[in-house]
Amino acid sequence: MTAAETITIVDITDEATFGLLPPCADPGFDHRSCDYWEDADRGSKAIRLGWLEPPREAPAAPRRVADNPFVADLEARSTNPFAPGGGVGAANPFLSGGEAIDDNPFAPRPVARPVVPDTAPRKLRLLGRGLRLTGSFAKVLLLEDVPAAYCQFGPLTAYPRAQRTRDLYPALPDAPLPAVITCIASTAEARGGGFARQLVEAVCVDLSERGFAAVETYPEIGARPDATSAAAPPFWESVGFVMAAPDERFPVMRRELA
């Protein structure tokens, strides 16, 4: 990377940013349709083009049974017979001067957060599960506006396969539960530029700001570099992780967060 090159790190929060996910180095895999970590039993890294299409329209809700004669058309009526004045907009006797509840200056204002619609691709809906509470579960690093690296992360509870791997090591601390990084990948063209390391550092800062005390990852020993989503132990050691649970196949790498 030269001094003039610009790096931008983007959170995946909508279809526009979802479109920035770079291709996998192995052409048989696809970040856009991978649920390997989200589904411990049937998860796959394979390309599934159907995942990139909007979901089919949901079937119509079944018709209700006949109306209850004791609540005849109450739902359709706009008045509450027990409310003062008899209408939905009737004045609340506990509010003075007609003030609205929303005008309470002491009530905290709700924070508007992005929400992934039900019509979005399935993988985007998986990545967007935490938007209402903590934030996105994925980031992309752009080099001169071109995707160069991708990282998927989040709370351990969001990734059952990670939880299953972690359960193999009862000696690991179980409180508080760590965040996890399940996927770190660079494009073939960006290899060797240190972009994955920069992206992991940004993710660790983000997770620390979200209140996590530690982050773990679960690399697979012996897998081809392009076939493993969680890199290899030497990579994690280069970004401050230590071997928390040695294993010949699935060691646990951990980093304490400030």
C-alpha positions as CSV (number, residue, x, y, z in Angstrom):
1,M,0.0,0.0,0.0
2,T,1.3,3.5,-0.9
3,A,0.8,6.6,1.2
4,A,-1.7,7.9,-1.3
5,E,-4.0,4.9,-1.1
6,T,-7.2,5.4,0.9
7,I,-8.6,2.8,3.3
8,T,-12.2,2.8,4.4
9,I,-13.9,0.3,6.8
10,V,-17.6,-0.1,6.3
11,D,-20.2,-1.8,8.5
12,I,-22.6,-4.1,6.7
13,T,-26.1,-2.7,7.5
14,D,-28.1,-2.7,4.3
15,E,-28.3,-4.1,0.8
16,A,-25.9,-1.4,-0.5
17,T,-23.2,-2.3,1.9
18,F,-24.0,-6.0,1.6
19,G,-23.1,-5.6,-2.1
20,L,-19.5,-4.7,-1.0
21,L,-18.8,-8.3,0.3
22,P,-15.7,-9.4,-1.7
23,P,-15.6,-12.8,-3.4
24,C,-14.0,-15.7,-1.6
25,A,-10.5,-16.7,-2.6
26,D,-11.8,-20.2,-3.2
27,P,-14.4,-19.9,-6.0
28,G,-16.5,-22.7,-4.5
29,F,-17.3,-20.6,-1.5
30,D,-19.3,-17.4,-1.1
31,H,-19.4,-15.0,1.8
32,R,-22.9,-13.9,0.7
33,S,-24.5,-17.3,1.2
34,C,-22.4,-18.8,4.0
35,D,-24.1,-19.9,7.2
36,Y,-21.4,-22.3,8.3
37,W,-21.1,-20.6,11.7
38,E,-24.7,-19.7,12.2
39,D,-26.0,-23.3,11.6
40,A,-24.1,-25.9,13.6
41,D,-25.7,-28.8,12.0
42,R,-26.3,-27.9,8.3
43,G,-24.2,-24.8,7.8
44,S,-22.3,-24.4,4.6
45,K,-19.8,-22.1,3.0
46,A,-20.9,-23.0,-0.5
47,I,-22.3,-20.7,-3.2
48,R,-26.1,-20.7,-3.0
49,L,-27.4,-18.2,-5.6
50,G,-30.9,-18.6,-4.3
51,W,-29.8,-16.8,-1.1
52,L,-29.1,-13.6,-3.2
53,E,-32.8,-13.4,-4.3
54,P,-35.5,-11.8,-2.3
55,P,-37.5,-14.4,-0.2
56,R,-40.7,-15.7,-1.6
57,E,-43.8,-14.0,-0.5
58,A,-45.1,-15.4,2.8
59,P,-48.4,-17.3,2.6
60,A,-51.5,-15.3,3.6
61,A,-52.5,-15.6,7.2
62,P,-55.3,-18.1,7.9
63,R,-58.8,-16.6,8.2
64,R,-60.1,-16.1,11.7
65,V,-62.9,-18.2,13.1
66,A,-66.3,-16.6,13.4
67,D,-66.5,-13.4,15.5
68,N,-67.0,-13.9,19.2
69,P,-70.5,-12.5,19.9
70,F,-69.3,-11.0,23.2
71,V,-66.7,-8.8,21.5
72,A,-68.8,-8.0,18.4
73,D,-66.7,-5.8,16.0
74,L,-64.8,-4.1,18.9
75,E,-61.6,-4.4,16.9
76,A,-63.1,-2.6,14.0
77,R,-64.5,0.2,16.1
78,S,-62.5,3.3,16.8
79,T,-64.0,4.1,20.1
80,N,-63.4,2.6,23.6
81,P,-66.6,2.6,25.5
82,F,-64.7,2.8,28.8
83,A,-62.5,5.8,27.8
84,P,-63.6,9.3,28.9
85,G,-65.2,10.9,26.0
86,G,-65.6,7.5,24.3
87,G,-62.9,8.0,21.6
88,V,-59.4,6.8,20.9
89,G,-58.1,10.4,20.9
90,A,-60.0,11.3,24.1
91,A,-58.1,13.4,26.6
92,N,-56.1,11.6,29.3
93,P,-57.4,13.0,32.7
94,F,-53.9,12.5,34.2
95,L,-52.3,14.9,31.6
96,S,-52.8,18.6,32.1
97,G,-53.5,20.9,29.3
98,G,-53.7,18.2,26.7
99,E,-50.0,17.5,26.7
100,A,-48.8,14.3,24.9
101,I,-46.8,11.5,26.5
102,D,-44.1,12.0,23.8
103,D,-43.6,15.6,25.2
104,N,-42.2,14.3,28.5
105,P,-38.8,16.1,28.7
106,F,-37.5,13.5,31.3
107,A,-38.1,10.4,29.1
108,P,-35.1,9.2,27.1
109,R,-35.5,9.6,23.4
110,P,-35.5,6.3,21.4
111,V,-32.4,5.8,19.3
112,A,-33.2,5.2,15.6
113,R,-31.3,2.2,14.4
114,P,-31.1,0.6,11.0
115,V,-33.2,-2.5,10.5
116,V,-32.8,-5.2,7.8
117,P,-36.2,-5.8,6.1
118,D,-37.7,-9.2,5.7
119,T,-37.3,-8.9,1.9
120,A,-33.4,-8.7,2.2
121,P,-31.2,-11.7,1.2
122,R,-31.0,-14.3,3.9
123,K,-27.3,-13.7,4.7
124,L,-27.9,-10.0,5.1
125,R,-30.7,-10.8,7.6
126,L,-28.3,-13.0,9.6
127,L,-25.7,-10.2,9.7
128,G,-28.3,-7.7,10.7
129,R,-29.7,-9.5,13.7
130,G,-27.8,-7.3,16.1
131,L,-28.5,-4.0,14.6
132,R,-31.3,-3.1,17.0
133,L,-29.1,-3.8,20.1
134,T,-25.4,-3.5,19.4
135,G,-24.6,-3.1,15.7
136,S,-23.6,-4.9,12.6
137,F,-22.0,-8.4,12.6
138,A,-19.7,-7.7,9.6
139,K,-17.3,-5.2,8.2
140,V,-15.6,-4.7,4.9
141,L,-12.3,-2.9,4.3
142,L,-12.2,-0.9,1.1
143,L,-8.9,0.0,-0.6
144,E,-9.6,2.9,-2.9
145,D,-13.3,2.0,-2.7
146,V,-12.5,-1.6,-3.8
147,P,-13.3,-4.4,-1.3
148,A,-10.1,-5.9,-0.1
149,A,-11.0,-7.7,3.2
150,Y,-14.0,-9.0,5.0
151,C,-14.6,-9.9,8.7
152,Q,-17.6,-11.5,10.4
153,F,-18.0,-11.3,14.2
154,G,-20.5,-10.8,17.0
155,P,-21.6,-12.3,20.3
156,L,-20.9,-16.0,20.9
157,T,-24.7,-16.7,21.1
158,A,-25.1,-15.6,17.4
159,Y,-22.9,-18.5,16.2
160,P,-23.9,-22.0,17.4
161,R,-21.0,-23.7,15.7
162,A,-18.6,-21.5,17.6
163,Q,-20.4,-22.3,20.8
164,R,-20.2,-26.0,20.0
165,T,-16.4,-25.7,19.4
166,R,-15.9,-23.8,22.6
167,D,-17.9,-26.3,24.6
168,L,-15.0,-28.8,23.9
169,Y,-12.8,-26.8,26.4
170,P,-14.5,-26.5,29.8
171,A,-11.4,-24.8,31.2
172,L,-12.1,-21.6,29.2
173,P,-13.7,-18.8,31.2
174,D,-17.5,-18.8,30.9
175,A,-18.2,-15.4,32.4
176,P,-18.5,-13.0,30.8
177,L,-18.9,-14.7,27.5
178,P,-16.5,-13.5,24.8
179,A,-17.3,-12.0,21.4
180,V,-16.1,-14.2,18.5
181,I,-14.6,-13.5,15.1
182,T,-15.7,-16.3,12.8
183,C,-14.4,-15.1,9.5
184,I,-11.5,-13.1,8.3
185,A,-10.6,-13.1,4.6
186,S,-8.6,-11.0,2.1
187,T,-9.2,-11.0,-1.7
188,A,-6.5,-12.7,-3.7
189,E,-5.4,-9.3,-5.1
190,A,-5.0,-7.8,-1.6
191,R,-3.0,-10.6,0.0
192,G,0.2,-9.6,1.8
193,G,-0.9,-6.0,2.2
194,G,-1.8,-6.2,5.9
195,F,-5.4,-5.4,5.3
196,A,-6.8,-8.3,7.2
197,R,-4.8,-7.2,10.3
198,Q,-6.1,-3.7,10.0
199,L,-9.6,-5.0,9.8
200,V,-9.2,-7.2,12.8
201,E,-7.9,-4.3,14.8
202,A,-10.9,-2.2,13.9
203,V,-13.3,-5.0,14.8
204,C,-11.5,-5.4,18.2
205,V,-11.9,-1.7,18.9
206,D,-15.6,-1.9,18.0
207,L,-16.2,-5.0,20.2
208,S,-14.5,-3.3,23.1
209,E,-16.8,-0.2,22.7
210,R,-19.8,-2.6,22.7
211,G,-18.8,-3.8,26.2
212,F,-17.0,-7.1,25.4
213,A,-14.1,-8.0,27.7
214,A,-12.5,-10.5,25.3
215,V,-12.8,-11.9,21.8
216,E,-12.0,-15.5,20.6
217,T,-11.6,-17.2,17.3
218,Y,-11.4,-20.9,16.3
219,P,-9.1,-21.6,13.4
220,E,-8.8,-25.0,11.8
221,I,-5.4,-26.6,11.7
222,G,-4.4,-28.3,8.5
223,A,-7.1,-26.7,6.3
224,R,-6.2,-25.1,3.0
225,P,-5.6,-21.3,3.4
226,D,-8.5,-20.6,1.0
227,A,-10.8,-23.1,2.7
228,T,-10.6,-21.9,6.3
229,S,-12.7,-19.0,7.4
230,A,-10.8,-18.3,10.6
231,A,-7.2,-18.1,9.2
232,A,-4.4,-19.8,11.2
233,P,-2.9,-19.4,14.6
234,P,0.2,-17.4,13.4
235,F,-2.1,-14.8,11.9
236,W,-4.0,-14.3,15.2
237,E,-0.7,-14.2,17.2
238,S,0.3,-11.3,14.9
239,V,-2.7,-9.3,16.0
240,G,-2.4,-9.8,19.7
241,F,-4.2,-13.2,20.3
242,V,-2.8,-16.0,22.4
243,M,-3.4,-19.7,22.4
244,A,-6.0,-20.1,25.1
245,A,-6.7,-23.8,24.4
246,P,-4.2,-25.8,22.3
247,D,-5.6,-28.5,20.1
248,E,-4.3,-30.5,17.0
249,R,-7.4,-29.6,15.0
250,F,-9.4,-26.7,16.6
251,P,-7.4,-24.5,19.0
252,V,-8.9,-21.5,20.6
253,M,-7.2,-18.1,20.1
254,R,-8.2,-15.4,22.6
255,R,-7.5,-11.6,23.0
256,E,-8.4,-9.6,26.1
257,L,-10.0,-6.3,25.2
258,A,-9.3,-3.0,26.9
